[in-house]
């Protein structure tokens, strides 16, 4: 269960000790991203928050494997409504040398190095749910739970709320109607709008072009991220009632042992 202070009773996340519905046939996503056209949205922290939801929800639905195709270094290009963007994880120069990592690079690290076990092996995916919603009924916080081959549990919590942080409590609900929580040493990895902010390219607008056949909108600076990471790693000793902080627009992985029924 996940509670948001000060209304501790009203906000609940539940993780059930049962496997997701198995698919009749293997399901894979071999190439995909935020949209079919690049834009500056790809460089914003939103792209990282979206990636966590995209991967987590697909695996929760019975997916067997997801491949992130756009790890290749790609130049910025005009995309949706002329907005400059890149499908890649990095900004690069004219010689394809990496200048800085983007939001999806950091969230890919969270998914592959913190949430799941890097050494591979079978991971069990379990259903998880939060009742943190906005006034229109949209989920503000989503969660994805796995039991890793090393025996640890990991919950990836996604705070979609762009303006507000939330404090949450996590409980694991067994089929016996008994609940438990993280107990003992817990590792928390956080990446969000505090660690990463994209600053768009600046442009100069003119009523008339300076020279014939030239554009009236001239880009004067390149977009860049500042700050640009890193992921924040912390450790704490947890018990059933421990509260966890989810900063605004963030992805947080909480990993440890479960106990204390």
FENTA-V638911 format. One line per field, one symbol per residue. phi: phi as a letter, one per 20 degrees, with the letter a starting at -180 (. if undefined). psi: psi as a letter, one per 20 degrees, with the letter a starting at -180 (. if undefined). A space follows every 10 residues. Layout:
BEGIN
phi: ???
psi: ???
END
This chain:
BEGIN
phi: .cddfeefee dcdcceebff ffefcgccde aaagafcfaf gfefggffff ffffffffff eofdacdefe effcffbfcg lmffbbffec ecefemefea fdgffffffg feddfeegfn nfdeecfbbc dfcefenefe cdbcdcdegf neecddddef ffdcecdccd cddefemedb cfcnfcdcdc baffebcedf fecddcfcff cgmdfeddfd befbdbfcne fedccbddcg efecedfglb ccddcredam f
psi: qpqoqimhhi ppppoqmqqr pqqhqqpqoi pqahripqri hhiqhhhggg gggggghghh jjqhqppohl iqpqqqqpcp kjpprqiriq qrahjkppgq qrghgghhgg ghhggrphib rppppqpqqq joqahjjpph prqppqprhj iqqppopooi ohhpqqpqpp qporijjqqr aqpbpppppp pbihipppor qqqppqhqqh qqjqqiopph qqqrpormaa ppprqroqah jpqppnrpmr pppppaqpal .
END
